[in-house]
Amino acid sequence: MATLQDRPTIEMEQAVQDGFDLSWLQRLKEQIPGAADELAHDPTLAENTAGLLDESTNFTQRTRGALPRAGIPQYTAYTFRDKKEVWGYNLTKLYQEAVSRQWSSATDIPWDTLRPLSDDVEAAQCQLATFFAQVEFVAADVPGRFIAQMSPDYHEVRMFLLTQVMDESRHMEVFRKRALANGGGLMRMIDSVSDVTGGSTDNAREFTEMSSRLHIVGEGNVLTLFRLGELMAYNDAEKAIYRRAAQDEARHVAFGVLHARYMNECTPERREEIHAYLDEAEDRQATGNGGENPAARGANLTAESLAILLGGGADKADEGQKILAAIRQRQVKEYFQRLKSCGFDDRIENGRVNPALLEAYKAAA
Amino acid sequence: MTAQNDASAEHGLNPPVPPVDDSNPTGRYHSSAAERVQQDVSAGDALAPAAESADAESPAEKAAPSERFAWMKDTRQWGVRAPVTAHGLTVDAINIGIYGEIPDESREMTRMPRGSFATPGLPRLDNYSVNRKEELWSENAAWLYEEAIQRRWIAMQDIAWDALPTLLLDFELAWCQLCTELGHHAIAETDTIGQWLHRMNYAYIEPKMFLATEEFDAARHHEVMRHRALCNGGALGVESAGMVSRRMLETRAGWPETSVALYLARGVLTLLLYRFGAHYAANPVDRKIFSLCLQDKARHLAYGQGMLKYSVAVQGADFATSLRRILGSIEKDMAGELKDAVLWEALAIIAGGSVSGMKSGMAAVHKLRGDYVRQYVARLRYVGIGKRDDALHPDLAAALAGG
């Protein structure tokens, strides 16, 4: 480790006489005592971010802790430059876990274990895969847009979201690959849309609005399904797809929960607003509107596909529907657990939660 | 459907449908290859093993589709078995039959997976602005995507941080300054791609997916550069002058126009700085850090050049002229950054081994600046923009001459 010298060296003075500037080097030397604090805040090592600025004045894309230059254009004009708008807990751990658990759909899925399936089961698997190929990258496009609008002073948030962009890209292609790998093909795109003119995940212009819809509800529902992939998989390749996708999705959901928990604790004035986002998202969860919950009763294409897969064939779809009903209940249970974890479970008790979800929860109890 | 799964005869739920020209299911795809699509659909039959085809029942022998699951017949091409290659099941491998048909233009605004069965009458979910193949496509994007995943690395696990030796302070701080500059490059890259990715039409998933890997790489580059600056007794340095970053971020004309700044003006410099770091690294740890970043950056440039070359080839000389005109303002900022003492003095210390070695180190800096302009011009020519040396900004021309 280098030792601290706070005055220009003879070599520096000589270099300046030779025409070099080197004022930057002296500024760096003065910067060293603060570097220890920066290192403590470093995303790779620590969670100690208590001293992080609540409001960012970084408009020039500098990495946090770098020395500002005077007189350069403030060209970034970040929309999100307040810690209370974007922050969460455990960000560095989630980031490190994400980079450690990357996988390749080309080589980490045992594609050679795929076996010909009956046409109805193959069609159901392909229909479900088509759904995921259609929706997964939304969770990359949307965070990507927010990253570009967020101050790099909060790089822990940005870096985690960048891992999500990567994860969702892989999810889109692994399901496309599944649809095209076993004698099937892509099938019908989902036809359920809602809130095209506002109030949906991909239209959100506010970070917490986006996160509560995308991470807590939308991806939460998908996570429950992925976790139960064993029930829908007919070979080791499909099991591996669901298992690995679940692992990724769990991180994304954790991010959303820990962001909401932070918001609950640090911005109580926004609780009502967040409840309003959850009102809308719960409606979609219950009805299948917007195609955000493939297991929802109203999501015909995907719910029927799931019923076939869970039952073991088109002729056993009614049996599958019973399992699917249990899965819906489990989705609700896990959602309620997330509400408790982030401190918004008062809506369960005070009657605000969507009645259909509450009913499913009670039925499962 | 044009081919049967070998179990389809048994269940009869997914019988073949008469071939129809459904190459443009919503009227929102425009493809010069449209007339070939039906032919490709037929070719898709050949993808099924011969034994399956022989065993398949004739359409007349199929049962009628179940009314309950009417959606089961909603596919444009059935019987697809993408081959698992020596590199696994790759994105290239699944680009077969109609699923590999890349439209020249897509007005499909619903995120419909390419090749899936369209649902007519859906409202637009978005209004993508990058809708033409020549605005983002590169033939190598799918392959580069798979390569990016195969060559992933982990900054906190693959770098032996504890093995970083103590360096003389001025030398260490020069490395810190280089890392600060490159950390900024990564942030600028992230912001730039992030504001374009969601504007790109879903018909072109290969470049979208590749750009997702580039975003991920940029996160890792920011992480590793920031950590290197902070972990060995130094400090973060002076922020980048950021002139070219501003060009990248503020370009609204289109993705190719943005890419000229991102890949050719900035990307070439980033690449050479990583190469410089790997070459002059005073220890194996630094050499590995910069070598790994260099490998990633080379991949980014391979996409950027491939895309620009295709874009110029399709859009012609007029478009090349327009990009050349854009370069005027970009080169002005490249020249401004070439004059910025902070980065270049830090590099002189690194190349010279110390502050007292700066004079000799400047030879390497002059070479780097010359290489930067030389490669910039060469890559412009490669993509078809064709910039003459005597048309360069005077300061770039001077750098080319070793100034």
Interface residues (C-beta under 8 A of the other chain):
Chain A: M1 A2 T3 L4 Q5 T9 E11 M12 Q14 A15 D18 F20 D21 L22 W24 L25 R27 L28 K29 Q31 I32 G34 A35 E38 L39 D42 P43 T44 L45 T60 Q61 R62 T63 G65 A66 L67 P68 R69 I72 P73 Y75 T76 Y95 Q96 V99 S100 Q102 S104 S105 A106 T107 I109 W111 D112 P116 L117 S118 D119 D120 E122 A123 C126 Q127 T130 A133 Q134 V135 F137 V138 A140 D141 V142 G144 R145 F146 I147 A148 Q149 P152 H155 R158 M159 L162 T163 V165 M166 E168 S169 R170 M172 E173 R176 K177 L180 A181 N182 G183 G184 G185 L186 M187 R188 M189 I190 D191 V193 V196 D202 N300 L301 E304 I308 G313 A314 A317
Chain B: M1 Q4 N5 D6 A7 S8 E10 H11 G12 L13 N14 A48 E52 S66 R68 F69 W71 M72 D74 T75 R76 Q77 W78 G79 V80 R81 A82 V84 H87 G88 L89 T90 V91 I94 I96 G97 Y99 T110 R111 M112 P113 G115 S116 F117 A118 T119 L122 P123 R124 L125 D126 Y145 E146 I149 Q150 R152 I154 A155 M156 Q157 T166 L167 L168 L169 D170 E172 L173 A174 C176 Q177 T180 G183 H184 I187 A188 T190 D191 T192 I193 G194 Q195 L197 H198 Y202 I205 K208 M209 A212 T213 E215 F216 A218 A219 R220 H222 E223 M225 R226 H227 L230 C231 N232 G233 G234 A235 L236 G237 V238 E239 S240 A241 G242 S245 R246 L249 E250 A341 V342 E345 A346 A348 I349 S354 V355 S356 M358 K359
